[in-house]
């Protein structure tokens, strides 16, 4: 048990309103934790608090009750016995009458009401007592915002958790709620209010119940909130948004059918409001309410709803139809949210009250007016804007109606479709079974765009409905339906109609005509269910029409695009719905024709268009893809380059066509195997090879390992059989004369090799590469001839090879170690042409062997060396990426190369190497090695090329690496600076080196390192202030001197005179920038000891 | 020192936009000891009032005090001289003058500014040197 004195301290500190809020909260938590840990019983607490709970001081009593309430909130999960709960709830119920201490009472009631059944709940009779006290004592609207919220929460809790207990209060309850919610304005409270009314309505579902008498009154309270007008600023109330409130109100509106006589007229009235949000809300509420009130109640208002809705749709839809390929397929929903809502409401209403609503639509004057005047305008563009909007709206209404249900579809077909056919002049032909009109007379009639547009809407609704529910088709196939009969009989004629819209378009060249024609044909072609609705001849005629457009009308961009898009849609439709009957026709007519485009050279269609057609058709389905890929392979010789570009792009975007990719890769190899020489023109060759490799890489990389193994095996076979020298001999040759062999390979070998390299680069690490040793040496040889791809492949191999030998290893395989041995041996071989002694031993003792010998060994093969170094760089990259220690060896080889090649031209190579390496996050250890090595080298021979080489290494190293090892680098840097300052050609290198030095000087650690050798650095910089070849060098040197003036006084003071003399000379510099820096420098140095300029 | 400002509300002019030139250092950024504006903004010094002869190593600066009885004229002149001393090679001879007819004690000021003994003596005075350094500080930024 807790100390009573401690407890009373806690209580005192909470009740005392002069304490800080944190103190109060802390004491509250302390009391709660005492109770939770059973160190204190509620009874003891209440006894202890007696004085506070009953005092006549309002403030202290309020705090006391609040404390008890808050404690109970924190004990929500602690089990309490029924007697305690009963007495507590009794207490709080009484306290509801105490308006001065109301908050505590509300909090306490809520805490108790919300308890879970596991820990003891308030009994039903107690809840009823709470409700009675609530209704009797609380004047909710006269309370503050927070208390109002609490009271509403309490009421909500009562209604939700004790419905039976409070329902027995009947009229009193409803009246009390009406009274308490009337006039509420706070959004938080409103959310609760709306919910309370919703729950209340659920409580009295029976129309004869008590609620009926209050429905009008309740709705008066609710109705004035609609439409929600939310004036709160955004940042003020982040938790509640307008939409939340609107939804809550909507639920309240639709909570009981009793609101129907009041709600629907109000909503219809607001539908014609000018406020967009109000209109949108009205529609949503209408949707919700009509669904919940039920068909009978809605039927009373059906005419009013229809006329408002019609008006809403007419005014809200866009007046302009889009005629772009993008809108050809797809849901084609209006972008306007309002219109979309309206149409969805329409559809729901039709489903709900089919008969009544259909009568309204069929008998509607506006719609018939549109039908009557539709033939006034032949061309879509002639129709005035307002009429267009109406036409569009009628189209959408018919679409929605036809889509709503079976019955409505029949009705639409009966009433409107046949009328449209009449207008188009198609029914006359149909009635007699054969055409007796002259075709040409009809064409003008058939080109009625408005009528065609409406037919499209009806047909597409019909098609969408069938497509969305395939079962319906099966179920209704035996019942005789009017719409099916009509559709079957009219489809050939309609096809003609749409085709003629097309033909007309060639005269008038209007987008609308083309679009309508294509869309109509597309919809007819994509009716599901095999040939039961649309006959085979019609389907094939449509396909033929499209293909002929593709073939002939490529100059008309839009119609060509539309036709292609339509074909793709048909293709994917067949694939999606497994229309096996239609597939052969599609294959024969479309795929074959389009494929033939790839071969025919003199067709006149621009090649990119042909390829676009091909690849688009290919994407429409799996089987076509296979076909198209085959076709593309055959077309390779026709136009290699573009085809591969197309191919590479396609592989990139297609996933999951593994079989196809395998097939593609194998086929490329087959072709290479079969062809003994290449006829690709010389100029195009390189580009083709590159793209081919890219396609090959992508294809292989997207395959799984087994597939990759197949490809690798295949390619290896071709490689070993076709390369003009046998692979096995490679290893046996100790020394071959690369220099003489350069460029005696045929171009075919190069292709085979490059493609094989591409495969090697793309395979997964687990994929087995046969005869690794020979391959490694082959690549080595090739890279020495300057084939970068081979170098990359080698790097990739080194990166992927196993460290340890695996079980099923044959003698031809090798581990990374062995591969590296081969590589290192071979590359060393270049530099030691006339030495046959063991190379391996040399590798280990780099520093000891005669450096002079190595540098002599280079001889004349400079290009060879460049290739070797590039190759090594790629191998080094491969090793670096797996973090292998052998990279050190590679670095050693670089250093020796650098050392052994003292020509000016070498700087180019060095650059590429250092770039390749240092960009790859080269470890600072390598930098250290390099610095060590260079120091050794520089100590031996005084040649400027070495300085240059070391300079390149330093320049290309990230500054951070340099800074970590400044002490070692500074001497090297200074030697470099003074050595390079003699020659004009080195000025850029010198400048970069100087920048490194200035970088060091700007860094804190760097400054420390520099201060040790301050006098040498200063000497060097002083010399550079006279550097004649580059202004930037002088300027930077001056800046460095300024930076140095910040070093420790004792170090630099002796140099002061020397620096000032140099700077005074620089004041006379021909360049302004230098003079400016000189002034600053002079000032900085002059003020070190005194401000006098004299020294 | 001076109590209260002699010219409390001077006319402020726009600084001339100048491109990078190949001439000697121009004292464009010196602060007026009395105001937070630079001398150029106050038109105490203009570019036209500076005459440089590189061959004969000669510079002449003519400045115009804001008011006739400006007590700061000598300080301005001293600042100009120090700045030039610090910025120009020692081969230059400097001549600093008040524009004719713009100052009450024109001759005295001119004499004082071009007397190297008196300038040296002035720079020995730590108060004065502090003031000069403060004025010149922005020009080294």
Boltz contact constraints between the chains, C-beta under 6 A:
constraints:
  - contact:
      token1: [A, 1067]
      token2: [B, 89]
      max_distance: 6.0
  - contact:
      token1: [A, 1068]
      token2: [B, 89]
      max_distance: 6.0
  - contact:
      token1: [A, 1072]
      token2: [B, 22]
      max_distance: 6.0
  - contact:
      token1: [A, 1079]
      token2: [B, 87]
      max_distance: 6.0
  - contact:
      token1: [A, 1080]
      token2: [B, 140]
      max_distance: 6.0
  - contact:
      token1: [A, 1083]
      token2: [B, 140]
      max_distance: 6.0
